[in-house]
């Protein structure tokens, strides 16, 4: 698992020397200690040794370490008996147990007591080094998530937004600059990039933070009900209007109204929203009295509104009213260095939610995440981590616990096995059908997104869908 480190910049002579990862070994056998010290020192680790539990605890009380190698069969207090005290002192310290007696009961007991991993003597040097590096890298990732969230909270008052990539850092600065203003903000980004989180951050960092933040997914509300939802209605305005009701504009008065999926609004509804943006006045459905409100509008969309304007699907005047300040959310594939941070965050969240104990990705699983294109963005990553936590029986989550869409499908092998008499043309056509169907499903049946992924015109994709008899499902909403 690659360590999460920032690339050094500037004059090499001005760069401080790297701090070696520190490892403490607690083992009563001198030969074992010397063997481990030789191996780990040669591999670039700073090694400290202790001969028993008391001296080990004393060392841990005085110094900080990146990992502990703990012998199970220590004299006096055993390693497993010592482990709860170590966890109490340093709850986040990775601990790898080492023993010559690796029974299933010992492994389970050690993991339940807080060990990160379990290595049996005699060990394989390469595997031990891989386990150590993975444990330290996971520990650093988890620490970085905590520190990053603390920094974002202190500097920006951002909640649950994680990122250290350059696109995200630029976005954070822009959000902090824009938030105190009264200006309307348009947030554009692919599905699953976290547009509502950014909207909440804008509200939380504004003078309106103590007033309501009211989100509404305009694409999820039937068009015939959207006007009443936003503007309210008077009694008798329509058949089921048995009483007058405030709309969300009134509920958000003094605060922020977040209009998600604004690109799905009908042209008639767009005209009504435009008037409110211009005058900050509206009337209840069926009413005759104008109501004035003080509401900041933040809108969001996963479609390019400029393209929608050119196609006649979105009002140009409304676009310019909304587009006072535009924030572009980068897709996850454009900020891959954030994937380990986000994965560590979601693993922690769902491990706590499901009471499973800590979970971490194996090096192979992390490589899968880093190589994947993430058409569903952060939401897809979150779902994958939740699945991994729920299905895992041990601490490490391996690639086989990730969704099949992440690990890929062996189309040709399966076809050759089940259609031995098929021609090459038939096999190629079936592979094409499966690849296109798989991509459409990953894109939530958004054909435009799928065409962009394949780098072909939408018309070409539509022709292929028709020729291959692919059943296109109704596009799912965020």
C-alpha positions in Angstrom: 0.0 0.0 0.0 1.6 3.3 -1.0 2.3 5.8 1.7 0.3 9.0 1.5 3.1 11.6 1.3 3.2 15.1 -0.3 5.8 15.5 -3.1 8.7 17.7 -2.0 9.0 20.9 -3.8 11.7 23.6 -3.9 15.5 23.4 -3.7 16.5 19.8 -2.7 19.1 21.3 -0.4 16.4 23.0 1.6 14.3 19.9 2.1 14.5 18.5 5.6 15.7 14.9 5.8 12.9 12.3 5.9 11.9 11.0 9.3 12.2 7.2 9.3 9.2 5.2 10.4 9.7 4.2 14.1 9.1 0.6 15.1 9.1 -0.9 18.6 9.9 -4.6 19.1 8.8 -6.3 22.3 10.3 -9.8 22.4 12.2 -11.8 25.1 14.3 -13.8 22.6 17.6 -12.0 21.7 17.9 -13.9 18.4 14.5 -12.8 17.3 15.1 -9.1 18.3 18.5 -9.1 16.5 17.0 -10.7 13.4 14.2 -8.2 13.2 16.4 -5.3 13.9 18.8 -6.2 11.1 16.0 -6.7 8.6 14.1 -3.6 9.5 17.1 -1.3 9.8 18.3 -2.4 6.4 14.8 -1.6 5.0 14.9 2.0 6.4 13.1 1.8 9.7 14.1 3.3 13.0 14.1 0.3 15.4 13.8 0.3 19.2 13.7 -2.9 21.3 12.3 -4.0 24.7 12.9 -7.4 26.3 9.6 -7.7 28.2 6.2 -6.1 28.9 7.2 -3.6 31.7 10.2 -2.2 29.7 8.0 -2.1 26.6 5.2 -0.1 28.3 7.9 2.2 29.8 9.3 2.9 26.3 5.8 3.5 24.9 5.1 6.0 27.7 8.2 8.0 26.7 8.2 7.8 22.9 5.9 7.7 19.9 6.1 4.9 17.4 4.5 4.1 14.0 4.1 0.4 14.7 4.6 -2.2 17.4 5.8 -5.8 16.9 4.6 -7.7 20.0 5.6 -11.3 20.9 2.7 -13.4 22.1 4.7 -15.6 24.6 6.3 -13.0 26.8 7.5 -13.9 30.3 5.1 -12.9 33.0 2.4 -10.9 31.3 1.8 -12.4 27.8 1.5 -10.3 24.7 -2.3 -10.7 24.6 -2.6 -9.8 28.2 -0.4 -6.7 27.6 -2.3 -5.6 24.5 -5.4 -4.0 26.2 -3.0 -1.7 28.2 -1.1 -0.8 25.0 -4.4 0.0 23.2 -5.5 2.2 26.2 -2.2 4.1 26.0 -2.1 4.4 22.2 -5.5 3.4 20.7 -4.4 4.2 17.1 -1.0 2.4 17.2 -0.8 -0.5 14.8 0.2 -3.8 16.6 1.4 -6.9 14.8 1.5 -10.0 17.0 4.4 -12.4 16.5 4.2 -16.0 17.8 5.3 -19.6 17.1 1.9 -20.8 18.2 -0.6 -19.3 15.7 -3.7 -21.2 16.6 -7.1 -19.9 15.4 -8.1 -19.1 18.9 -4.9 -17.0 19.4 -5.5 -15.1 16.2 -9.1 -14.3 17.0 -8.2 -13.3 20.6 -5.4 -11.0 19.4 -7.5 -9.3 16.7 -10.4 -8.8 19.2 -7.9 -7.3 21.7 -6.8 -4.7 19.1 -4.0 -6.3 17.0 -3.8 -5.2 13.4 -2.3 -8.4 12.2 -0.8 -11.8 13.2 2.5 -13.2 12.0 3.7 -16.7 12.7 7.3 -17.7 13.3 9.3 -18.4 11.2 8.1 -15.6 9.1 8.6 -14.7 5.4 10.6 -11.5 5.3 8.9 -10.1 2.2 5.4 -10.8 3.6 6.4 -9.3 7.0 7.7 -6.2 5.4 4.6 -5.8 3.2 2.4 -6.2 6.3 4.4 -3.6 8.2 4.4 -1.1 5.4 0.6 -1.6 4.9 -0.1 -1.2 8.6 2.0 2.0 8.8 0.5 3.4 5.6 -3.1 2.7 6.9 -2.2 4.4 10.2 -0.8 7.4 8.4 -3.9 7.7 6.2 -6.2 7.5 9.2 -4.2 10.1 11.0 -4.2 12.3 8.0 -8.0 12.1 7.7 -8.4 13.2 11.4 -5.9 16.0 10.9 -7.4 17.1 7.7 -10.9 17.2 9.1 -9.6 19.1 12.1 -7.9 21.6 9.9 -10.9 22.1 7.6 -13.1 22.5 10.6 -10.8 25.1 12.2 -10.1 27.0 9.0 -13.4 26.7 7.0 -16.0 25.2 9.3 -16.4 22.4 6.8 -18.2 19.2 7.9 -17.5 15.8 6.2 -15.6 17.2 3.3 -12.3 15.5 2.8 -9.6 16.2 0.2 -6.0 17.3 0.0 -5.7 17.3 -3.8 -4.9 20.6 -5.6 -8.4 20.8 -7.1 -10.1 20.4 -3.7 -7.8 22.8 -1.9 -8.6 25.5 -4.6 -12.3 24.7 -4.2 -12.0 25.1 -0.3 -10.4 28.5 -0.7 -13.1 29.6 -3.1 -15.9 28.4 -0.9 -14.4 30.2 2.1 -14.2 33.4 0.0 -17.7 33.2 -1.5 -19.6 32.0 1.6 -19.9 35.3 3.5 -21.5 37.0 0.5 -25.2 37.2 -0.4 -24.5 36.1 -4.0 -26.3 33.3 -5.7 -24.0 30.3 -6.3 -24.3 27.6 -9.0 -22.6 24.3 -8.2 -21.8 22.1 -11.2 -20.4 18.6 -10.9 -21.1 15.0 -11.8 -23.4 12.8 -9.8 -22.0 11.8 -6.5 -19.3 14.5 -6.2 -20.8 16.0 -3.0 -22.6 19.1 -4.3 -24.9 19.3 -1.2 -21.9 19.1 1.1 -20.4 22.1 -0.6 -23.8 23.9 -0.4 -23.9 23.2 3.4 -20.3 24.5 3.7 -21.3 27.7 2.0 -24.2 28.1 4.4 -22.2 27.2 7.5 -19.6 29.8 6.7 -22.1 32.6 5.9 -23.8 35.1 8.2 -26.9 33.0 7.7 -25.5 30.0 9.5 -28.0 30.3 12.4 -30.9 30.4 10.0 -32.4 27.4 8.1 -30.6 25.5 5.4 -33.4 24.0 3.3 -32.5 21.5 0.6 -34.9 20.4 -2.1 -34.2 17.9 -4.9 -36.2 19.5 -7.6 -35.8 16.5 -9.9 -37.3 14.2 -7.3 -40.5 16.3 -6.8 -43.2 15.7 -9.5 -43.4 18.9 -11.7 -47.1 19.3 -10.8 -46.2 19.5 -7.1 -43.0 21.5 -7.3 -44.7 24.9 -7.4 -46.7 24.2 -4.3 -43.6 22.7 -2.6 -41.5 25.8 -3.2 -44.1 28.6 -2.9 -46.8 27.1 -0.7 -50.6 27.2 -1.4 -53.8 28.5 0.1 -56.7 26.4 1.2 -58.7 25.2 -1.8 -56.0 26.0 -4.4 -56.3 22.5 -5.7 -58.4 19.4 -4.9 -56.4 18.0 -2.0 -55.5 21.5 -0.6 -57.5 21.1 2.6 -55.4 23.8 4.5 -53.0 26.5 3.6 -49.3 25.6 3.7 -46.0 27.5 3.6 -43.6 26.7 0.8 -39.9 26.1 1.2 -39.0 29.7 0.2 -40.8 30.8 3.4 -39.3 28.1 5.5 -35.8 29.2 4.3 -36.5 32.9 5.0 -33.4 34.5 6.4 -31.4 31.4 5.5 -30.4 29.4 2.4 -32.5 27.5 -0.1 -30.6 24.7 -1.9 -32.1 23.8 -5.3 -30.6 20.5 -6.3 -30.9 19.2 -9.9 -32.2 22.5 -11.1 -31.6 21.5 -14.7 -34.6 19.2 -14.5 -37.2 22.0 -14.0 -39.8 22.6 -16.6 -39.5 25.9 -18.6 -42.7 27.2 -16.8 -41.2 26.5 -13.4 -37.9 28.1 -14.5 -39.8 31.3 -15.3 -41.3 31.4 -11.7 -37.9 30.8 -10.1 -36.5 33.6 -12.3 -39.1 36.1 -10.9 -38.2 35.2 -7.3 -34.5 35.6 -8.0 -35.2 39.1 -9.5 -37.7 40.4 -7.0 -37.5 38.1 -3.9 -41.3 38.1 -4.1 -43.8 35.4 -4.9 -47.4 34.4 -4.2 -48.8 31.2 -2.8 -50.4 28.9 -5.3 -54.0 30.1 -5.5 -53.2 33.2 -3.5 -53.4 36.9 -4.4 -51.0 38.5 -1.8 -47.3 38.9 -2.6 -44.8 37.6 0.0 -41.3 39.0 0.3 -38.5 36.8 1.5 -34.8 37.1 2.2 -33.3 33.9 0.9 -29.9 33.1 -0.5 -30.2 30.7 -3.5 -27.6 27.9 -4.1 -28.4 25.8 -7.1 -26.7 22.6 -8.3 -26.8 20.5 -11.4 -25.0 17.5 -12.9 -25.7 18.7 -16.4 -24.0 21.5 -18.4 -26.5 24.3 -18.3 -24.8 26.1 -21.1 -25.4 23.1 -23.3 -29.0 22.9 -22.1 -29.4 26.6 -23.0 -28.2 26.0 -26.5 -30.5 23.1 -26.8 -33.5 25.2 -25.7 -34.0 23.1 -22.5 -33.0 25.8 -20.0 -33.8 29.5 -19.9 -30.8 31.7 -20.8 -31.9 34.5 -18.5 -32.3 32.1 -15.6 -28.8 30.7 -16.3 -27.2 34.1 -16.0 -29.2 34.8 -12.8 -27.9 31.6 -11.2 -24.4 31.8 -12.6 -23.3 34.8 -10.5 -20.6 32.5 -9.0 -20.0 29.0 -10.4 -18.2 26.3 -8.4 -17.0 23.3 -10.4 -16.7 20.1 -8.4 -13.9 17.8 -9.7 -14.8 14.2 -10.4 -13.1 11.7 -8.2 -10.9 10.4 -11.1 -9.4 13.9 -11.2 -8.4 13.8 -7.6 -7.1 10.2 -7.1 -4.8 11.2 -4.3 -8.0 11.8 -2.2 -9.2 8.2 -2.7 -7.1 6.6 0.2 -8.3 9.4 2.5 -11.9 9.1 1.6 -11.7 5.3 1.8 -10.2 5.4 5.3 -12.9 7.9 6.4 -15.8 5.7 5.1 -14.3 2.5 6.5 -14.2 4.2 9.9 -17.7 5.5 9.6 -19.3 2.2 8.6 -17.2 0.1 11.0 -18.5 2.2 13.9 -22.1 2.1 12.4 -22.0 -1.7 12.1 -20.0 -2.4 15.3 -17.4 -4.5 13.4 -14.2 -3.1 14.8 -11.6 -1.4 12.6 -11.4 -2.3 8.9 -8.7 -1.5 6.4 -8.0 -2.1 2.8 -5.4 -4.7 1.7 -2.7 -3.3 -0.7 -4.4 -5.1 -3.6 -7.8 -3.6 -2.8 -6.3 -0.1 -2.6 -4.7 -0.6 -6.0 -8.1 -1.5 -7.4 -9.5 1.7 -6.0 -6.7 3.8 -7.4 -7.0 2.3 -10.8 -10.8 2.6 -11.1 -12.4 5.5 -13.0 -15.3 6.2 -10.5 -18.2 7.1 -12.7 -20.3 7.3 -9.6 -17.7 9.5 -7.8 -17.5 9.8 -4.0 -20.9 8.2 -3.6 -19.8 5.1 -5.4 -16.7 4.9 -3.3 -18.7 5.3 -0.1 -21.1 2.4 -1.2 -18.1 0.2 -2.0 -16.6 0.8 1.5 -19.9 0.1 3.2 -20.2 -3.2 1.3 -16.6 -4.1 2.2 -17.2 -3.5 5.9 -20.5 -5.4 6.0 -19.2 -8.5 4.1 -15.7 -8.7 5.8 -15.1 -11.2 8.5 -11.5 -10.0 9.3 -9.8 -6.7 9.6 -8.5 -6.5 6.1 -10.8 -6.0 3.1 -9.5 -7.8 0.0 -10.5 -7.2 -3.6 -13.0 -10.0 -3.7 -15.1 -8.0 -1.2 -15.3 -5.0 -3.5 -18.2 -4.6 -6.1 -17.7 -6.5 -9.3 -17.9 -3.3 -11.2 -14.6 -2.2 -9.6 -12.6 -5.3 -10.1 -13.8 -5.9 -13.7 -15.3 -8.8 -15.5 -13.6 -11.4 -17.6 -16.1 -11.3 -20.5 -14.1 -13.3 -23.0 -13.3 -16.2 -20.7 -16.9 -16.6 -19.7 -18.1 -16.4 -23.3 -15.6 -19.0 -24.5 -16.7 -21.3 -21.7 -20.4 -21.0 -22.4 -20.5 -20.5 -26.2 -17.7 -22.8 -27.5 -19.3 -23.0 -31.0 -19.8 -19.3 -31.5 -18.0 -17.4 -34.2 -15.5 -14.7 -33.5 -17.9 -12.1 -34.8 -20.6 -13.3 -32.4 -18.2 -13.3 -29.5 -17.0 -9.8 -30.2 -20.6 -8.5 -30.6 -21.5 -10.1 -27.2 -18.4 -8.6 -25.5 -19.3 -5.2 -26.9 -22.9 -5.6 -25.7 -21.7 -6.4 -22.2 -19.2 -3.6 -22.0 -21.7 -1.0 -23.1 -24.4 -2.4 -20.8 -21.9 -2.4 -17.9 -20.9 1.2 -18.5 -24.5 2.4 -18.9 -25.3 0.8 -15.5 -22.3 2.5 -13.9 -23.4 5.8 -15.4 -26.9 5.3 -13.9 -28.2 4.9 -17.5 -27.0 8.4 -18.5 -26.2 7.8 -22.2 -24.4 11.2 -22.5 -22.0 10.3 -19.7 -21.4 6.8 -21.2 -20.7 8.4 -24.7 -18.2 10.8 -23.1 -16.5 7.9 -21.3 -16.2 5.9 -24.6 -15.2 9.1 -26.4 -17.7 8.6 -29.1 -20.6 10.8 -30.3 -23.9 10.2 -28.5 -25.5 9.3 -31.9 -22.9 6.5 -32.4 -23.6 5.1 -28.9 -27.4 5.2 -29.6 -26.8 3.3 -32.9 -24.8 0.6 -31.1 -27.5 0.3 -28.3 -30.1 -0.2 -31.0 -28.0 -2.7 -33.1 -27.1 -4.7 -30.1 -30.6 -4.8 -28.6 -29.5 -3.3 -25.3 -32.4 -2.6 -23.0 -31.9 0.9 -21.6 -33.4 1.3 -18.1 -34.9 4.5 -16.9 -32.2 6.8 -15.7 -31.9 6.8 -11.9 -31.7 10.1 -10.1 -29.2 11.1 -7.5 
